[in-house]
Amino acid sequence: MQVTMLVIGGVGIALLLVSLLLGDLLDGVLDGIGPDALSGLAIAGFLAAFGFVGALTLEAGASGPVAILVGLVAGVAAAAVAGLATRRLMRGGDESTVRSSRLVGLTGTVVEPVPVDGYGMVSVVAAGHITRLNARAAEPLGSGTAVVVTAVLSPTSVTVARQGA
């Protein structure tokens, strides 16, 4: 029985390698069931943990049914962690995407002077990215002036005011 458990663990490692090397090949097969919870990585993690933990439990002197139960618990835990990690990675990146609606209230610096009747340029840090935007203001602002974004005019232009004013 210990050899069987080791073979199951080895199949899990082989599936893990295939999943990592061939990308989404295994995930596409399971799309109808649920690609995040039952990803190729989750299945590989389940098989590897089930097989190797079961074999270790047998080696420690436990009976076959106890080894299977312990292996199942370890396999489900490994699959859950892999499924959650896959889901998080698949939806990741949104928090670092710069959205126009999130610009209001951000502080920045005038890079090119902002005239009263035209556009200048400001630099703000949005979602960890240095972003340069065209800017209008109610008063002329010189280079280096600290500003706060008061409104979004378009995806590339904003209205600013002197910070602290």
N, C-alpha and C positions, 0 to 999 in steps of 0.2 A: 504493500500500500504506500510505503514511503516513496518508492520509485514513481508511482503514479502521481503523487502530489508534486514531486520535483518536475515531472514532465509537464504537468499543468502550469506550474510556475514558469517553466522555460517557454511554453507556448505564449504566456502572457508577456514575457520579455520580448519574444520574437514579434508579437503583434505591436508592442510598443515601438520597436525599431522600424517596422514596416510603416506604422502610422506616422512616425516622425520623418522618415525618409520619403514617403510617397504622399505626404500631405493629407488632403481631404478624401482620399480614396475610400477609407473605411467609414468616415463620417457620412458620406453620401449614401451609403447602403442603408443607414439607419435613420434617414431623414423623416420617414413616416412615423417612427416611434417617438422621436424626440432627439434632435441632434446634440443638444447641450448635455442632457443628463446621461444619454447613452452614446457618448462619443467613442471613437476608437480608443482614445486614451483612457477613458473610464473603464471600458471592457478589459483592456490590457492590464490596467491597475488592479481590477478585481481578480483576474486570473492569476497574476503574479503573486499578489498578496495571499490569496486563497491557497495556492500551491505551496509557496515557500513557508508561510506560517503554519500550515497544516503539517508539512514535513518536519519543521522544527518542533512542533508539539508532539508528533510521534517519536521523534528522537529523544525528547525529554521523558518518554515513558508513558505517555497518555494512550488511552485506547483509541481505536479508529473513529468511533462516533464523536468522541470529545475532540479529536483533531479536526474532523470535518466541521464541527460547530465553531471551534475557534478560528479555523480558516475562513468560514463563511462570514463571521463577524469582522475579521480583518479585511476580507475582500470587499464587503459592503462599505466599510469605512474608507478604504482606498479609492473605490469607485466614486463615492460621494465627494471626496476631496478633489479628485480629477474632474468630475462633472462640474463642480462649483468653479474650479479654476478655469475650465474651458468656457463656461458661461460668462465669467467675469472678463476673460480676455477677448471674447467675441464682441462684447458690448463696450469694451474699454475705449478710451480715446475721446469720448464725448465731453468729459470735463475739461479737456485741454483745447477744445475747439473754440476759437474766438467767435463769439456771436455778437452781432450789432447791438442787440438789446442789453447786453451785459456791459456795455461801454459807459453808460451814464453813471456818474459818480467816481469814475477812475481819475486819478491824478496823472499828470504828465508834464512835459516840458515843451516849450515852443522851439522848434528846430529852424523854421523859416518864419520871419516876421509875419504877423497876421494884420493886414490893413483893415480899416473900418468897412470898406465896400468890396472886399475881395477875400480871397482864400490865402492862408498861409499853411504851414504844416506843423503838426505836433507829434510827439512821440509818447506813447503810453505803453505800459506793460499790462497786457490782457491775457489772462490764463497762462501766465508764464512766458508769453511771447512778446518781444518788443514789436510794437505795431506803429507804423507811421500812417497818419490820417490827415486829409485836408481839413482845415479848420477855419471857421468864421468866429468872430467875436464882436461884442457891442462896442468895444474900444480897441484901439491899436495895441498890439502886444509885441514886444521885441523878443529877439532870440534869447533863450535861456530863462524866460519867464515861467514860473510854476503855474500850471493851470489845472482846472477840473472840468471834465466833460459834463455839460449840462443837457445836451440833447443830441440825438442821432439824426442827421439829415439824409444820409444814404449809407450803404455799406462801406463807403470809403471817405465819408465826410461827417464832421461833427460840429457842434457849436460848443465853444469853451468860454470860461470866465476865469479871470485872475484868481488864483487860489487864495482863500482867506478874505475875499471881497464880498 
